[in-house]
Amino acid sequence: MITLFQFPRALDVPNPSPYCLKVETFLRLAGLDYQVRTLLNPARGPKGKLPFIQLDDEVIADSAIILRTLERRLGLDLDAHLDAAGRGRALAITRLCDEHLAWLLVYFRWIDEEGWAEFRPLFFAGLPAPLRALVPRLVRARLRRGQLAQGLARHSREELLEFAREDLQALSELLGAAPYFGGLQPCSADAAAYGVLANLILCSLDNPLSRLAREYPVLVAYCERLRDKFWA
């Protein structure tokens, strides 16, 4: 049995974390049975973050390692229909989503002042009053340090939105008229792509990055397609 530990559902998407949503989308694309346990504190994870899974008696953390482990242990291969170039393309799309666009998502929720003013009361509304004042500041400060170390927070808002526009345009062109990034059927890249794109396009937030993402009709239709087929 697979148990997925992740944040609770919020913001009109199955999970407000692109990495949690990536893992759960993979489980659905692969047709695997699983159960979910929700956590609010990522520090309870073995690597201090969410998601993580329990596979039988083993705890496995990090979305990329989770998917790799499931593929190897259970004999899965969502990319079996792809040739070598297609597999390389799927990995490149996954890395773009996980290592760049998702970081921009974090910036425009947690660091950008407009995004933070909207995100904070929605995400932390369930905390008791003393914690509601303290926890958001502490988490935001930690994420700001991470964004500075990674380098994104050293750029202006306009520069970051231009980076995002390049990412979104590339994803739109790579998808084209195909229903999935794997072509006629999903591949591993679709888990990562839906994880971040649904959190931009279908999410109830209305920050500058979400507004930009909704300008790409190919990506909007893609999110709606996966939502209707795998999350209805």
C-alpha positions as CSV (number, residue, x, y, z in Angstrom):
1,M,0.0,0.0,0.0
2,I,1.2,3.5,-0.9
3,T,0.5,6.3,1.6
4,L,1.0,9.8,0.4
5,F,1.8,12.5,3.0
6,Q,1.1,16.0,1.8
7,F,-0.5,19.3,2.5
8,P,-4.4,19.5,2.6
9,R,-6.4,20.5,-0.4
10,A,-6.6,24.2,-0.8
11,L,-7.1,27.1,-3.2
12,D,-9.4,25.1,-5.5
13,V,-6.8,22.6,-6.6
14,P,-6.1,19.1,-5.3
15,N,-3.0,20.4,-3.6
16,P,-1.5,23.9,-3.3
17,S,2.1,22.4,-3.6
18,P,3.2,21.7,-7.2
19,Y,5.4,18.9,-5.9
20,C,2.6,17.2,-3.9
21,L,0.2,17.6,-6.8
22,K,2.9,16.2,-9.1
23,V,3.2,13.0,-7.1
24,E,-0.5,12.5,-6.7
25,T,-1.0,13.1,-10.4
26,F,1.6,10.5,-11.2
27,L,-0.2,8.0,-9.0
28,R,-3.4,8.7,-10.9
29,L,-1.8,8.5,-14.3
30,A,-0.2,5.2,-13.4
31,G,-3.6,3.9,-12.0
32,L,-2.1,3.0,-8.6
33,D,-4.1,2.6,-5.4
34,Y,-3.0,4.9,-2.6
35,Q,-4.3,6.7,0.5
36,V,-3.6,10.2,1.6
37,R,-2.6,11.6,5.0
38,T,-2.5,15.3,5.3
39,L,0.1,17.3,7.2
40,L,0.5,21.0,7.8
41,N,4.1,21.0,9.0
42,P,6.6,20.0,6.3
43,A,9.3,19.6,9.0
44,R,7.6,16.3,9.9
45,G,8.9,14.9,6.6
46,P,12.2,13.0,6.6
47,K,13.9,15.7,4.5
48,G,12.0,18.5,6.2
49,K,9.6,19.0,3.3
50,L,6.5,17.5,1.6
51,P,5.5,15.3,0.0
52,F,6.8,11.9,1.1
53,I,5.3,8.5,0.8
54,Q,5.3,5.3,2.8
55,L,5.7,2.3,0.5
56,D,5.1,-0.8,2.6
57,D,7.5,-0.1,5.5
58,E,9.8,2.3,3.8
59,V,9.5,6.1,3.9
60,I,10.6,7.9,0.7
61,A,10.9,11.7,0.3
62,D,11.4,14.1,-2.6
63,S,9.0,14.0,-5.6
64,A,11.6,13.0,-8.1
65,I,13.0,10.2,-5.9
66,I,9.4,9.1,-5.1
67,L,8.5,8.7,-8.8
68,R,11.8,7.0,-9.6
69,T,11.4,4.5,-6.7
70,L,7.8,3.7,-7.7
71,E,8.8,3.1,-11.3
72,R,11.6,0.7,-10.3
73,R,9.8,-1.1,-7.5
74,L,6.5,-1.5,-9.3
75,G,7.8,-1.9,-12.9
76,L,6.1,1.3,-14.1
77,D,7.2,3.2,-17.2
78,L,4.9,6.0,-18.3
79,D,7.5,6.8,-21.0
80,A,7.4,3.4,-22.5
81,H,5.8,4.7,-25.7
82,L,8.5,7.4,-26.2
83,D,11.7,7.0,-28.1
84,A,15.1,8.1,-26.7
85,A,14.5,11.7,-27.9
86,G,11.0,11.7,-26.4
87,R,12.4,10.5,-23.0
88,G,15.0,13.2,-23.0
89,R,12.3,15.8,-23.9
90,A,10.1,14.5,-21.0
91,L,13.0,14.9,-18.6
92,A,13.8,18.4,-19.8
93,I,10.1,19.4,-19.4
94,T,10.1,18.0,-15.9
95,R,13.2,19.9,-14.9
96,L,11.8,23.1,-16.3
97,C,8.7,22.7,-14.2
98,D,10.3,21.5,-11.0
99,E,13.5,23.6,-11.0
100,H,12.4,26.9,-12.5
101,L,8.7,27.5,-13.0
102,A,7.8,26.1,-9.6
103,W,10.4,28.4,-8.0
104,L,8.7,31.3,-9.7
105,L,5.4,30.1,-8.4
106,V,6.8,30.2,-4.9
107,Y,8.2,33.7,-5.4
108,F,4.9,35.2,-6.6
109,R,3.0,33.6,-3.7
110,W,5.4,34.2,-0.8
111,I,7.8,37.0,-1.7
112,D,6.1,39.4,-4.2
113,E,4.1,41.8,-2.1
114,E,0.9,41.7,-4.2
115,G,0.9,37.9,-4.2
116,W,1.7,37.6,-0.5
117,A,-1.2,40.0,0.4
118,E,-3.6,37.6,-1.3
119,F,-1.9,34.3,-0.4
120,R,-1.3,34.8,3.3
121,P,-4.9,35.2,4.6
122,L,-6.1,32.3,2.4
123,F,-3.4,29.8,3.3
124,F,-3.0,30.5,7.0
125,A,-6.7,31.2,7.9
126,G,-7.1,28.0,9.8
127,L,-4.3,28.7,12.3
128,P,-5.2,29.9,15.8
129,A,-4.6,33.6,16.3
130,P,-1.2,33.5,18.0
131,L,0.3,31.2,15.3
132,R,-1.5,33.1,12.5
133,A,0.6,36.1,13.3
134,L,3.9,34.3,13.8
135,V,4.1,31.3,11.5
136,P,3.6,33.2,8.1
137,R,6.5,35.6,8.9
138,L,8.8,32.7,9.9
139,V,8.0,30.6,6.8
140,R,8.2,33.6,4.5
141,A,11.6,34.6,5.9
142,R,12.9,31.1,5.4
143,L,11.6,30.9,1.8
144,R,13.1,34.4,1.0
145,R,16.5,33.1,2.1
146,G,16.1,30.1,-0.1
147,Q,15.1,32.3,-3.1
148,L,18.0,34.5,-2.5
149,A,20.4,31.6,-2.4
150,Q,18.9,30.1,-5.5
151,G,19.1,33.5,-7.2
152,L,15.6,34.3,-8.3
153,A,14.9,36.8,-5.6
154,R,17.9,38.9,-6.8
155,H,15.9,39.9,-9.9
156,S,13.2,42.4,-10.4
157,R,9.5,41.5,-10.7
158,E,9.6,42.4,-14.4
159,E,12.6,40.2,-15.0
160,L,11.0,37.3,-13.2
161,L,7.8,37.6,-15.2
162,E,9.9,37.6,-18.4
163,F,11.5,34.3,-17.2
164,A,8.0,33.0,-16.6
165,R,6.8,34.1,-20.0
166,E,9.7,32.2,-21.6
167,D,8.9,29.0,-19.6
168,L,5.2,29.2,-20.4
169,Q,5.8,29.9,-24.1
170,A,8.1,26.9,-24.3
171,L,5.6,24.6,-22.6
172,S,2.8,25.9,-24.9
173,E,4.9,25.2,-28.0
174,L,6.2,21.8,-26.8
175,L,2.6,20.7,-26.1
176,G,1.2,22.1,-29.3
177,A,-1.9,20.4,-30.5
178,A,-1.2,17.1,-28.6
179,P,-3.4,16.3,-25.6
180,Y,-0.5,15.5,-23.4
181,F,3.2,16.1,-23.2
182,G,3.6,12.4,-24.0
183,G,1.6,12.9,-27.2
184,L,-1.6,10.8,-27.4
185,Q,-1.1,9.4,-23.9
186,P,0.5,10.9,-20.8
187,C,4.1,10.5,-19.9
188,S,6.2,11.3,-16.8
189,A,6.4,15.0,-17.7
190,D,2.7,15.4,-17.4
191,A,2.8,14.8,-13.7
192,A,5.3,17.7,-13.2
193,A,3.6,19.9,-15.7
194,Y,0.1,19.5,-14.2
195,G,1.5,19.9,-10.7
196,V,2.7,23.5,-11.4
197,L,0.4,24.6,-14.2
198,A,-2.8,23.7,-12.3
199,N,-1.4,25.7,-9.4
200,L,-1.1,28.7,-11.7
201,I,-4.1,28.3,-14.0
202,L,-6.8,26.5,-12.0
203,C,-5.8,27.8,-8.6
204,S,-8.1,30.5,-7.1
205,L,-5.2,32.9,-6.6
206,D,-5.0,35.9,-8.9
207,N,-1.3,37.0,-8.7
208,P,0.7,38.4,-11.6
209,L,2.2,34.9,-12.5
210,S,-1.3,33.2,-12.5
211,R,-2.7,36.0,-14.7
212,L,0.2,35.5,-17.1
213,A,-0.3,31.7,-17.2
214,R,-3.9,32.1,-18.1
215,E,-3.0,34.0,-21.2
216,Y,-1.9,30.7,-22.8
217,P,-5.0,29.0,-24.2
218,V,-3.1,25.8,-25.0
219,L,-2.0,25.4,-21.4
220,V,-5.4,26.4,-20.0
221,A,-7.1,23.7,-22.1
222,Y,-4.4,21.2,-21.0
223,C,-5.1,21.8,-17.4
224,E,-8.8,21.5,-17.9
225,R,-8.3,18.2,-19.9
226,L,-6.3,16.6,-17.1
227,R,-8.6,17.8,-14.4
228,D,-11.6,16.4,-16.2
229,K,-10.0,13.0,-17.0
230,F,-8.0,12.3,-13.9
231,W,-9.5,14.4,-11.2
232,A,-13.2,14.5,-11.9
